[in-house]
């Protein structure tokens, strides 16, 4: 079997203006980034046309470290729907260099279900991540300069909340000291780095309605607290306009194409374990303006990405999915059934059967949101017919949900036709009802976190550290308790312990800290030992990435 990058090179790409035209996007509105990528201005979004579009969310069971192929399934469904004559567009997040050079090697789908040009999408793309990194760090530099220039006037901050970001996994940068050396080097203080995907600027870009809303949100970013406990924001710093200038191109959704030449919007890239895990609202709405069906995905398992998609993205944007697809793999189910990680590729019916409890929990949670669910089995070469039939029978007979096998990785759109037909028929006969949120906006921050932890994760209790409790008091004082909450926790378990597989319940859920994202208008609660700057693995993918004969190798 060819590698993903080898398959990508066999595809004859269409010029991006041709792709745009075929989906009704005027050629004159396409801002090319080379021949095969473009920016599309957000002014083309049409709320009336959007009402005719069906939005489909793709989420997953709790994944293995290799994932479960959620992006591949999202692209596959778009391919399948187009294959049966429906105008379908996929809307995805942009890959981060951290995982690309660390664990994954790429995040543009796989096999014959990819978005292209995959090398550019996986690397620098149209520069959005660099713009977000620059904007975030520009605020940090301007804040440090403001403190340095005004110290003689007696101005200072009792607490500085704004750190720095970098789109590289680098554990050594989690905690640093800046301003060392002579006084002209600035004020000596502790700081640190998060990965760019966790930047509040990333969340703002993905939630903003337009450029004016982007600027408003940037103005509201909380940088710290003064000695008399007053919030100090970017508006106080007076640089919101300059930061917006750095993002004026990044806010436009990116248009690319699939392996079969259909339209794909790839825009924004927050992780779902440390941020809200969804592509931009603008890209989703743009896709819905021009697509009869729009397929979007939310990061990691449904306890993370899907929960935040509904409770944050949909709540704030008014989006209503017509259907949710839940992706499962035999390997993932066997991991949750207690099979050792190094043996999950081997046939094991009993292990798979035991692991069904994880899938069942996710299905029940999705039903609680009012969602109609279809389970998609993402097929791998080593999967057996017995395993697939066991899962089919369980879904159809025990859970009462649709089940279908996705084989687009090997067969392209032809391998997703059955999935497309089932999805279309399910939406026609039994579409999702209005969203039922996990919590009310009027709930306290503690109540919101507790409702997610006990209702979605099935924790027995929630314990707040003194640091978290203190931050929540500041939130109440600022009058922003109505913001939705975004829980940062491990993606490998319903709990905050990455080793507790299956459908663990009754555990204590510890909230270590709370971060106020006043510009993004959400509260980030950090559970357990979750870190917002990942480290590289022992065997990073960077060891296999190279240029061979003028072509990039090692991306997958």
N, C-alpha and C positions, 0 to 999 in steps of 0.2 A: 504494500500500500504506500502510495506517495505521501510525503509529509504535507502539512498544510501549505507551507510556503511554495513547495513544488507544484501543488495543485493550483495555487493562486497564479503562478507564472504561466500556466497553460491557458488562462482565461483571456480572451480578447476583449478588452474593456471598451465600452462606449465612451465617447466624449461626454463630459458631464452636462453640457447644455442639451445634448440629445436626451439624456435621462430625464432632465428637468422638463423638457417639452412633452415627453411621453406621459408625464403625470400632471400636465396642466400648469406647470410653473413657467411664467414668461421668460424667454431667453434674455431679455434686457435686464432682468432682475438678478441674474446669476453672476456672482462675483467669483471668478475663477481663481483657484489656488493651484496652478498647473492645469493639465488637461483633464484630470479625473476627480478633482475635489473642488468644492465651491462653498461659499457662504451665501445664505439666502436671507434677505432682510426681514426682520420680524413684522414689519408693517403689512406683509402679505397675509398674515393670519386673519381668517374670516370666521367669526363666531357663528354666523348663520350656517355656513357650509359645514362647520364642525359638527353641528347637530345631526347631520346625515351620516356621520362616520361611527363605526363601532370600534370601541377601544378594548383591547385584550391585554391583560397583564400576564406575563410569564414569570413564575416564581418556582420554588423548589423545596424539596425535603432538606433537612440539615445536611450540608455537603461534606464530602471528604476533602482532604487538602488539595486534591487534583480537581475539585469541583464536580459538577454533575452535567455540565454542558448546557446551561440555561441560555447563554447567548446563541449557541448553535441551534437550539430548539426555536428560539425567537426568530432567527433568520430563516430556519426551515419552514416555519409556519407561513411566513411571508412568501417564500418560494412556492409552497403548496397552494396557497390561495390564488396567487397570480397564475399558477399552472391551470387552475380550474376556471380561469376567466374573471377573477375578482381583482380589483385594483387595490392592492395591499402594500403598505409601507411599514418598514420596521424603524423604531426609534430606540436607540441604544446609548449607553454611556461611552465616553472615551476611555481607552486604556491608560493606566498610569505606568510610568517607567519603573516604579518601584517593583511591582509584581512581574513586569515583563522581564526585567533583568534579575529577578529573584526567584520566585516560585514557578510562575506560569510560562514565561517565554512569549506570551501574547494573549490578546483578549478580543479577537475579531471574528470569533466563530471557529469552525473547524471543517476539514474535509471539503465537500462540495456545497457547504452552507457557510459561506464567509461574506464579510463586507470587505470591499476592495477600494484602493490598493492597500493590502494588509500591512506591508512594511511601513508605509507612511502613517497609517492610522495607529499602529502600535508604537511608533517613535514620536517624532515631533508634530506630525499632523499639520493643522493650521495654526499652531502656536498658542492655543487656548490655555493649556496648562502653564506655559511659560508666562503668559500675560497675567494669569491669576497669581503665580509665584511672585512675579515682579510687583504687582499691585499690593499684595500682602506685605512683602518685605519693604516696599517703599513706605508704607504706613509705619512699620517698625523703625525705620531710619529717621523718618520725620518726627516721630514721637521722641526718640532718643535725642535728636537735635533740639527739640522744643524744651525738653527737660534741661539739657546742657546750657542752652542760651538763656533760660529764665531762672536758673538756680540762684543767681545773685540777687534776684528780686524776691527770694523766699518761696518760690513756687516749687512744689514737688508732689509726687504721688505716693500715697501710703502703700498702695498695692498696684502693681502693673500686671495686667492680665494678657496683654498682647505679646505673643511669642513670634517666632519666625517659621517659615515653611520651606520645604525643598521636595521636589518630586523624585526623591531617591530614598530607598530604605537604608537608614544609617543610624544604628542604635547609639553611636558615640555622640550624636548631636541632641539626644533627648534632654539633657541638662547641661548647660554651659554657663560660663561667666563672661560677660562682655565689658569693654571699657578698661581693661587692664593696661598698665603702663602709665605714661605721664598724663597729667590732667587734660591735656589737649586731645586725648583719645576718648574723652567722654566720661560719663559717670559709671563707675564700677557697679555692676548689678548682676543678679542671676537672670538667666533667660533659658531658652531651649528651642527646639525645632519640632514641629509636627510634619507629617507628610502632606503634600499639597492637597490631596484628596480630602483631608480633614480640615482644610482652611475654611473659615467662615466666609471668605470671599467666594469659594467654590459653591457653598450652599446658597449664598445670595444670588450668584449668577444663575443657578438652577431654579430658583424660586421667583426671580424678578419677572414682572409682567412686561416691562419695556425699559428703555434707557432711563426715563425719569424715575421709575420705581427703583431701578438699580442705584441711582444716585441717592435717593431718599434712604434706602437701606444702608448704603455705605456711610452716610452721615450718622446713622444711629449706632454704628459699631461701638461697643463698649471697650475702651482701652484700659481703664483702671478706675481707682477711687482716690479722691483727694483726702487730705488729712482731716477734713471735716465731713468725710463719708459721702461726698457728692460724686455721682458718676461723671467720668471724663470721657468724652466721645470724639469720634473723628470730626464731627461738627465743631466741637470746641477747638480742635487742632486747625480747622479751617482749610482742609486739603481735599474735601470730598470731590471737588471738580477735577483736580489733578488725577486722583485715583480712577475716576470714571473715564477719563481720557485714555488711560492705559487699557481699559476694558471695552472701548467703544466698538472694536471689531469682534472681540471674543463673544459678545452677547448674541451675535447672529448665528443661528443654527448651521451646522455643517452638513452638506449634502454629498453623499457618496453613492455607491451602487453595490448590489449583491453579486455573487458569482453568476447569476443569470440576468444581470443587467437591470434589475428593478431598483427603485429608489430606496435609500436608507438615510435617515438623519442620525448622526452620531454627535452628541453634544453634551458636555458636562460630565464629570466623573467622580462624584463622591462615593466612597466606600459605604457599605451598609452596616459594617460592624463598628465603625467609629464615626459615621456621619449618617445622612438620611438615605443614601444608596439609590437614588433615582436620577435619570437623565433630566435635562432641563424641561420645565413646563413649556417654554417657548418651542422647543423641538417637538414635543408631543402635540401641541396645538397646531404647529405648522404641518405635521404629518396628517393630522385629522382634517385640516383644511383641504388637502389634496388627495387623501386616501379614503377609499370606501371602507377598508379595514385598516386599523393601526395596531401593530403589535409592539409592546414595550416590555422591558424587563426591569426587575428590581433586585438588588444584589443579595447574594447568599441565600439562606433559607427563608421561608415565609414568615418565621418569627421575627426576622429582622427587616429585610427589604419590603416584603408585602405589607407588614404592619405599618411601616413608615410611609409607604406609598399611599395607603388609605388614610391614615390618621394625620399625616402632614401634607403630602402633595395634593391629594384629592380634596381634603378638607379646605385647603387654602385656595385652590384653583377652580374648584367646582367640577372637576373631571369625575366621570362615573363609568367604570369599566363594565362592559357587557358580559364579560366572562373572565375567569381566572384559570390559567393552565398551570398545573403543578407538575414539575419535572422530577422524575425518579430514575435511579439507575440500580441495577442489581448490586453493583459494588457498594454503593451508599447504603442500601438496605442491609446488606450482609455486615457492614461495619457496625450498624446500629443493632444488629442481632448478635454481637459479641464475637464475630469472626476476627481473628488477628489481621491487622492492616496488610501484612505481607502475604495474606492468603485470600483476600476478598475477590481476586480475579478468578479463583477456582470455583467450580460448581459446588453449591452448598444450599440445598433447598431448605433445610431446617434453619440455617442461619438467616436466610432471606425471610422466612416465615416469622421468625422472632423479631426481625427488624421492621416488620410492617407497623409496629406500634408507633414508630416515628412518623410514618406517612399518615397514619390514622389521625394523629394529633394535629398535623398541619391541615388536613381536610376539615376536621371539626372547627378549627380556628377560622378557616376561610369561610365556612358556612355561617359562622357567627357574625361575619362582616356583611352577610347577605349575598355572598357570591355563589354563583353556579360554578362548579369545578369540573374540569376534565383533567385526568391524569395522563401524562405523556411519558412513556418509557423510552428513554434515550438509549438507543441500541449500540452496544459495543460488539466487536467481532467475537469475543469469547463467551457472550451470553448464550444460554441454552434455551431451547424451546420450552422445556419444563419450567424454568424460572419465569419466563415471560407469561406463560399460561397461568401459573399460580397467581401472579400479580393481576392478570386480567380478571380471573374469577373472583379474586378478593375485592377488587374495585367495583365490579359490576354487581356482584351478589351480596357482599357484606356492606359496602359503603354506598352503593347505589349511585355511583358516579361513572361518567364515561371514561373509557380507557382506549388508548391507541399507541401503536409503536411508531416511533420516528426513525426512519432509515435514510434521512437526507444527507447525513455525513458521507455515506458511500454512494448515494444515488441522486443527490441533488433534489430538485423540486418533485421529481417522480416519486421519490421515497417519502414525500410528505403529503401526497394527494389524499390518502385516507385520513390523515390528521386534519387537513384543511376541510374536508367534507364533514367530518364529525363536529368540528368547531363551528362551522357555518350552520349546520343543522341544529346544534345545541342552542346557539344564539337565537335562531329563529323560533324554536319551540319552547325554550326555557331560559330566557336571558336572566342575568343577575338582577336582583331588586335594588332599590335605593340603598346606598351604603349605610351600615350601622356602625358608628364609631365606638372604639373601646372606652372612651371617656368623654366627658363634656368639657367644653372650654371653661366653664365656671368651677370645675373641680380644682382643688388645691394641687400644687405641684406634687406633694406627697401622694395624694389620691390618684393622680394620673399615673405616676410611676408604679404604684401598688396595683392598680387595675391591669396594667400591662403585665407586670411580673406574675401576678396570681392568675389572671385570666388567660394570657397567651402562653407564658412559660410554665405555668402551674407551680410556682413557688409556694411554699407554705407560709413564708413571712418575708418582709423586707426590712432590712436594717440600714439606717442612715448613719454615716460617720459624722463626727462633730463638724468636720470641714464641710460636708454636704449640707448639714443642717444650717450652718452659718450662712452659706451661700443662698439657701432658700429664703432665709430671712431678708437678705438683700433684695431678692427677687420680689418679695412681697412689698418691701419698702418702695421699690421702683414702680410698682403697679403693673407688673407684666406677668402675673401668675396665669393669665389667660393663654399664654403661648403654649403650643403643643410641645410634647417632650420627645426627645430622641435618645434612646438608650444605647450607649456604646458597650458592647459585650462581645464575648467570643462568638464566632460564627459556627463553631463545631459542636455546640450543645445548646439545649434549651436553657440550661443553667449558665452560671458565669464560670464554670469549671470546664475547660475544653476537653477533658477526658471522660466526662459523663455523657456517654452516648445513649441512644434509644429515646425513650420518652420519660426521662427522669421527672420526678415530682416531689413536692413536700419539702424542698430544700430551703435554706436561708439564702436570700438574695441580698448581697451587700452593695450598697451605693457608696463608693469611695469619695467621689467628688462630683460637683455640678459645675458646668460651664455655661455662662450666659452668652448666647448668640443673639444679641439685641438687634443686629441688622438683619440676620436671617429670620428673626422672630421665632426662635425656638430655644428650648432649654435642653442641653445635652447632659445626660446623667451617665457617669462613668461607673460601670459595675465591675467588681472584682479587680483583677490586675490588668485590665485592658489598657493598652498603650496606643497613643495616637501617632507614634512614629515607629513603624515596624523595623525589625532587623533583618538582615539577609540570612538565608539558610546556610547550612554547612557546605552545600553543593549548589551554588547559585547558577541560574540559567546563563548568566553572563559568561561563564566558562565555555559555553557552546555557541555564543553569538560571534560571528566573524564576517568578514568580506572575503569571498572566494571567487576569483575570476571576475571581480567587479560587481558581484551580486551578494546581497545580504543572506547569511545562512544562520540557522539556529533559532529563528522566531517560529512559533507554532500556535 
